[in-house]
């Protein structure tokens, strides 16, 4: 009997959506399904490297451009809504065609709005049931939940109880969605390795903010004396490595190298994207956050974790390398006490259970 084909489609918004889909893709394969992967841009390139033997398809790009000034983030996004609607419609037409062409039996959409079909069971994976956008949060949340309702289930990679990692992002009041809290997801594992680096910097997220932060940190590191590993988060055809004084720089790392680098590093400096938060919790690491300017979700997570006494943060324009001294006053993130994800139960969605 042929394995059922499940389409897995992470949003191309930095690398976080793609990396947190990796354990889902592996679990599908371990439970007798055949994953088909689809995305665009750097997310697609990353998954091609992680799964060279899988069928990989390209979805239409949302072609989102990000503001250089974080205070204009929402305004610039607003003017791009017509382009996004066009891309979502194109995406939906493409998925309908693929269901016939490849015999797809189910869908897991990680925040891709156009990836659904009434013809096959589907799950929408997100940590944002409340989409924070300042005074327009009510509207963005309403629209987001309209799309989620097109799916049979909504999978939230967090725990249902408190304490949890997402706070009000993933725990809305009076919500009618069919929510399943599946526990935090990470492709990485904790290992006891000797310390090699005092500081690990890992960049991700949309341009131009990724480059702006890279340039700022390169200047700040001139005053840092410890051993540094700097992972730029640029997915090129080939990996490049440079060493200069106390800094070793990689354009990107594969999963095994990244896992080793995390475990060999005392402190991590990074964005406060939710996938990174899940990785840090799994690894039990101390960190310092610089949220992406204008991204309310990252700013909220950074504020929540600082208030909880876990991780300090600074705004991008304000950050100084001396701020890292604050980390000693914080507890760091720890693995959540949660029941193991029962993939068999979750994947029952595709067996009609």
C-alpha positions, 0 to 999 in steps of 0.5 A, spaced: 500 500 500 502 506 498 504 511 503 499 517 504 502 524 501 502 530 506 504 537 503 508 541 508 508 548 507 512 553 511 512 561 510 518 564 507 519 569 513 526 568 515 528 561 517 524 560 523 518 557 519 522 552 515 526 550 521 520 548 526 517 544 520 523 539 520 521 535 526 514 535 523 517 532 516 521 527 520 515 525 524 511 524 518 516 519 515 517 515 521 509 514 521 509 512 514 507 518 510 510 521 504 512 528 506 512 533 500 515 540 501 513 546 498 515 553 500 519 559 496 526 563 497 531 562 503 526 557 506 525 553 500 533 553 500 534 551 507 529 545 506 532 543 500 539 542 504 536 538 509 532 533 505 535 532 498 531 526 497 524 529 498 520 532 493 520 539 493 516 544 490 516 551 489 510 556 491 509 563 489 512 568 493 509 573 497 514 578 495 514 582 501 519 588 502 520 590 509 522 597 511 529 599 513 525 604 519 522 599 524 517 605 525 514 604 518 514 597 518 506 596 519 505 602 514 509 598 508 506 592 510 499 595 509 501 598 502 503 591 500 496 587 502 494 587 494 500 583 492 499 579 498 492 577 496 494 576 489 500 571 492 495 567 496 490 566 491 495 564 486 498 559 492 491 556 493 490 555 485 497 552 485 495 547 491 489 545 488 493 543 482 498 539 486 492 535 490 490 532 483 497 532 480 501 528 486 495 525 489 496 529 496 492 526 502 493 532 507 496 538 508 500 542 514 500 549 512 505 553 517 502 560 516 501 560 509 494 563 508 493 560 501 495 553 502 488 549 504 483 545 500 476 542 502 478 536 498 483 534 503 484 534 511 489 540 513 492 543 519 494 550 520 500 551 524 502 557 528 504 560 535 500 567 533 492 566 534 493 573 536 496 577 531 499 583 535 500 589 530 498 595 536 492 598 535 490 594 529 491 587 533 483 586 533 483 586 525 489 582 524 487 577 529 480 577 526 483 576 519 488 571 521 483 567 524 478 567 518 484 563 514 485 558 520 478 556 520 479 554 513 482 548 516 480 542 520 485 543 526 490 549 528 496 546 531 500 551 536 507 549 538 507 550 545 503 547 552 496 549 553 498 550 561 502 556 564 507 557 564 508 557 557 512 560 551 507 564 547 503 568 552 497 571 549 500 570 542 498 563 543 493 563 548 487 567 546 480 568 550 474 566 548 477 562 541 472 558 537 478 554 533 479 547 534 486 548 537 491 542 539 497 544 543 503 540 540 508 542 545 514 546 543 518 544 536 526 544 535 530 540 530 536 541 535 538 537 541 542 538 548 549 535 548 554 536 554 560 539 550 566 543 552 565 550 551 569 553 545 565 560 544 564 565 549 558 568 544 554 565 539 551 570 534 545 567 529 542 572 525 535 570 521 529 574 519 527 578 513 532 583 509 534 589 510 533 588 517 538 582 517 543 586 514 542 592 518 543 588 524 549 584 522 553 591 520 551 594 527 554 587 530 560 587 526 562 594 529 560 592 536 564 586 536 571 590 535 570 591 543 569 584 544 575 580 547 571 573 547 571 567 542 565 568 537 562 564 532 558 568 528 552 565 523 550 570 518 543 566 516 545 567 509 543 561 505 548 560 499 550 555 494 556 553 498 558 554 505 563 559 507 567 560 513 572 566 515 576 567 521 579 573 523 582 575 530 577 572 535 571 571 530 569 565 526 564 567 521 559 562 517 554 564 512 550 558 514 550 552 518 546 545 517 543 542 522 548 538 525 553 543 525 548 548 528 547 543 534 554 543 535 555 550 535 549 552 540 552 546 545 559 549 545 557 556 546 556 559 553 551 565 551 547 566 544 545 573 541 539 573 536 533 575 534 527 573 539 523 570 533 519 564 536 522 558 533 529 561 536 525 561 543 523 554 542 530 552 540 534 556 546 529 552 551 530 545 548 538 547 549 537 550 556 541 556 553 542 563 556 541 568 551 540 576 549 535 578 544 535 584 539 527 584 536 526 585 529 524 593 529 517 593 528 515 586 529 510 586 535 510 579 536 518 579 537 518 585 541 512 582 545 516 575 546 522 579 548 518 583 553 515 577 556 521 573 557 525 579 560 519 580 565 519 573 567 527 574 569 529 569 563 532 573 558 534 580 557 533 584 551 535 591 547 532 595 541 536 594 535 538 602 535 540 602 542 544 595 543 551 596 545 556 590 546 557 591 554 549 590 554 551 582 554 553 583 562 546 583 564 545 576 562 548 574 568 542 577 572 537 572 568 535 565 569 536 563 561 531 559 558 529 551 560 526 546 556 518 546 558 515 540 562 510 537 557 508 531 555 511 528 549 508 530 542 503 524 540 504 524 533 500 518 532 494 522 535 495 528 531 496 524 524 490 521 525 487 527 522 489 524 515 487 517 517 480 520 518 480 519 526 
